Amino acid sequence: MFPRLEQYNPQWLHASASGGANSLLLAEWLTQALDLKPGMKVLDLGCGRASSSIFLHREFGVEVWATDLWFSVDENRQRIQDAGCADAVHPVQADARNLPFETNFFDAILALDSYMYFATDDFYLSYLARFAKPGGIIALAGAGLTNEPEGDVPDHLKAWWTPDLWSLHSAPWWKRHWEKSGIVQIELADNLPQAWQYWRDWHQAIAPGNTLEIEALETDQGRCLTYTRVIARRDPDAVLEDPILSIPADYTYKPLLRP
C-alpha cells in the first residue's frame, strides 16, 4: 500500500522519528489523493525532524518549507543537507500561530500528525488559509477517531487517555469544522483502513516501552482510534479578513467617580 515508503531505510526512519506516527506513511497516504507537481511551493507545517519534508521533495520535486516550533532548526538543516535536499527544503523554526510567510505564497499546506496540536479552534483556519494561494491545497493526516465520543471516554481507553487527547477528532468532525468557515471546499475526508495496526507497529519499533498506548491500540483494534485524512482547497471567492494584531489606544482622562 505504501511503495514509496518501502524505499527508505528503517534506521533512518527511526532516527528521524518525532512523534507517535510514521510521518512518511502519513505523507504517502495523503499524497496518494493529491496532485503535487515539481516546483510547487509546499508548507510542511509541524514537520518535526523534517523527514516528511525530505520525502515530499524527493518523491514529487516540490520545494518545501519544513516548519516546526519544537525541534531544532540546526538539526533539521543537517538532516536535510545529508539527504541531498538543501537546495529545495528550507528548515524554519516558527510558531504555527505566528508564521513568517507572505500571503498567497503556498500551492499546498500540509500538516502530518500535527494539526490537532494547534488548530482545533474556530479561528485558526482563517489565519492559515491566507498563506495558501486561492485554490491552493490545505490538507491534514494524522491520529484521529472513527466517531466523536458521546459522553465519557470508552472504558477500554481510560487508562491511556489524557486530557490532551480530546484534540483528536473524526473525519466528519474535521469536515464540518472546516466547511462551516466558508473558506475552503472539502475534497476528501476519510480514514485509513487498519490504521490501528500501523499506529501500533510504529510504537513497537520506536517506543516499545510505551506499553500503555500499545495495549490501548491492541484492545481497541480500530473501534475508536484511526488515522484521519482531510483534503480541501482554499475557495478563490472566500474573503479573508486581515488578522487583528493590535488595537490603537487613545486614552482620555475622565474622573473615576461621580461628582
C-alpha positions in Angstrom: 0.0 0.0 0.0 3.0 2.3 0.5 5.6 1.5 -2.1 7.4 4.9 -1.8 7.9 4.3 1.9 9.4 0.9 1.3 12.4 2.6 -0.4 13.6 4.3 2.9 16.0 2.8 5.4 14.2 1.8 8.6 17.2 3.0 10.6 16.9 6.5 9.0 13.1 6.5 9.7 13.6 5.6 13.3 16.4 8.2 13.8 14.1 10.8 12.3 11.1 10.0 14.4 9.4 13.0 16.0 6.0 11.8 17.1 3.6 8.9 17.6 3.0 8.3 13.9 5.3 7.4 11.0 5.3 10.7 9.2 6.3 9.2 5.8 3.5 6.7 6.0 1.1 9.6 6.5 2.8 11.6 3.8 2.4 8.9 1.3 -1.2 8.2 2.2 -2.1 11.9 2.0 -0.3 12.5 -1.3 -2.0 9.5 -2.9 -5.0 11.8 -3.1 -3.1 14.9 -4.2 -1.6 16.1 -7.5 1.7 17.5 -6.4 3.9 18.7 -9.3 7.6 19.6 -9.4 8.3 23.2 -8.5 5.2 23.6 -6.3 5.7 25.5 -3.0 4.7 23.4 -0.1 4.4 24.2 3.6 5.1 21.1 5.8 3.6 22.5 9.0 4.6 20.8 12.2 7.3 18.8 10.3 9.1 17.5 13.4 12.6 16.3 12.3 11.8 17.2 8.7 11.8 13.6 7.3 8.4 14.2 5.7 9.7 17.4 4.1 12.6 15.4 2.6 10.2 12.8 1.4 7.9 15.3 -0.3 10.8 16.9 -2.2 12.4 13.6 -3.2 9.2 11.9 -4.3 7.5 14.9 -6.0 10.1 17.5 -6.8 8.3 20.2 -4.7 10.0 23.0 -2.8 9.3 22.6 0.9 9.4 24.9 3.9 9.9 22.5 6.8 8.4 24.4 9.7 8.3 23.3 13.3 8.3 25.0 16.7 9.6 22.2 19.0 12.5 20.7 17.0 15.9 22.2 16.4 16.2 24.0 13.1 20.0 23.3 13.1 19.4 19.5 13.4 16.8 19.7 10.6 19.2 21.7 8.4 21.9 19.0 8.9 19.5 16.2 8.2 18.2 17.9 5.0 21.8 18.5 3.9 22.8 14.9 4.4 19.7 13.8 2.4 20.9 16.0 -0.5 17.9 18.3 -0.4 19.4 21.6 0.9 18.5 23.5 -2.3 14.8 22.7 -2.1 13.9 22.0 1.6 14.1 25.1 3.9 14.1 24.5 7.7 12.1 27.1 9.6 11.6 27.3 13.4 8.3 29.1 13.9 5.0 29.0 15.9 2.1 27.8 13.8 0.2 30.9 15.1 2.9 33.3 14.1 4.1 32.2 10.7 6.8 34.3 8.8 5.4 33.8 5.3 3.8 36.0 2.7 0.1 35.7 2.0 -0.9 33.7 -1.1 2.5 32.0 -1.1 2.0 28.3 -1.0 0.5 25.9 -3.5 -0.1 23.4 -0.7 -0.1 23.5 3.1 0.2 20.0 4.6 0.1 19.0 8.3 1.1 15.5 9.2 0.1 14.3 12.7 0.4 17.9 13.9 -2.7 19.9 13.1 -4.6 18.8 16.2 -1.9 20.3 18.5 -2.6 23.9 17.5 -5.7 24.2 15.2 -8.9 22.8 16.7 -10.4 26.3 17.5 -12.8 28.1 15.2 -10.4 30.8 14.1 -7.2 29.1 13.1 -8.2 28.0 9.6 -8.9 31.6 8.6 -5.4 32.5 9.7 -3.7 29.7 8.0 -5.7 29.9 4.7 -4.2 33.3 3.9 -0.8 31.7 3.3 -2.3 29.4 0.6 -2.9 30.6 -2.9 -6.5 30.9 -4.0 -7.4 27.4 -5.0 -4.4 26.1 -3.1 -4.4 22.8 -1.1 -4.9 22.7 2.7 -4.7 19.1 4.0 -4.0 17.1 7.1 -3.4 13.5 8.0 -2.9 12.1 11.5 -4.2 10.4 14.6 -8.0 10.7 14.9 -11.2 9.0 16.0 -13.6 6.9 14.0 -16.5 8.7 15.7 -16.9 11.5 18.2 -17.4 10.1 21.7 -20.8 10.5 23.3 -20.3 11.3 26.9 -17.2 9.8 28.7 -14.1 8.1 27.2 -14.7 4.5 26.3 -13.7 2.2 29.2 -11.1 0.4 27.3 -9.2 3.6 26.6 -9.4 5.3 30.0 -6.1 4.1 31.3 -4.3 5.6 28.3 -6.5 8.7 27.7 -5.1 12.0 28.9 -6.8 15.5 28.6 -4.8 16.5 25.5 -6.3 13.6 23.6 -9.6 15.5 23.4 -8.0 17.3 20.5 -8.4 14.1 18.4 -11.4 14.2 16.2 -13.2 12.2 13.4 -13.1 12.8 9.7 -16.8 14.1 9.7 -15.9 16.4 12.6 -13.0 17.9 10.7 -15.1 18.2 7.5 -17.8 20.1 9.3 -15.2 22.2 11.2 -13.6 23.4 8.0 -16.8 23.6 5.9 -18.6 26.0 8.3 -15.8 28.5 7.9 -16.8 29.1 4.3 -13.1 29.4 3.5 -12.4 26.0 1.9 -14.1 23.5 -0.3 -13.7 19.9 1.0 -12.5 17.3 -1.5 -12.0 14.3 0.8 -12.4 13.3 4.4 -11.8 9.6 5.3 -9.9 7.1 7.5 -7.0 4.8 6.7 -8.1 1.1 6.8 -6.4 -0.9 9.6 -4.8 2.3 10.8 -4.5 1.0 14.4 -2.0 -1.7 13.2 0.3 0.9 11.5 0.0 3.0 14.7 0.8 0.1 17.0 3.7 -1.2 14.7 5.3 2.3 14.7 5.3 2.4 18.5 6.6 -1.1 18.8 9.5 0.0 16.6 10.4 3.4 18.1 9.0 3.2 21.7 8.5 -0.4 22.7 8.4 0.7 26.4 5.2 2.7 25.7 3.1 -0.3 26.7 0.1 1.7 27.8 -0.5 3.1 24.3 0.3 -0.2 22.6 -2.1 -2.1 24.8 -4.8 0.5 24.2 -4.4 0.1 20.4 -4.5 -3.7 20.6 -7.6 -3.6 22.8 -9.3 -1.0 20.6 -8.5 -2.7 17.3 -9.8 0.3 15.3 -13.2 0.7 17.1 -12.3 4.2 18.1 -8.7 5.0 17.1 -7.7 5.6 13.5 -5.7 7.8 11.1 -7.8 10.6 9.6 -7.2 12.4 6.3 -8.8 15.7 5.2 -8.1 17.5 1.9 -9.5 20.9 1.0 -8.9 23.8 -1.3 -9.0 27.5 -0.4 -12.1 28.9 -2.0 -10.9 31.6 -4.5 -14.1 33.6 -3.7 -13.7 33.5 0.0 -12.9 36.8 1.7 -10.2 36.5 4.3 -10.1 39.3 6.8 -6.8 40.6 8.0 -6.0 39.4 11.5 -6.2 41.9 14.3 -2.8 42.2 15.8 -3.3 45.3 17.9 -5.9 48.0 18.7 -4.7 51.6 18.8 -5.0 53.1 22.3 -6.5 56.6 22.7 -6.7 57.3 26.4 -8.7 60.3 27.6 -8.8 61.1 31.2 -12.2 61.1 32.9 -13.0 61.3 36.6 -13.5 57.9 38.2 -16.4 58.8 40.5 -19.5 60.9 40.1 -19.1 64.5 41.4 
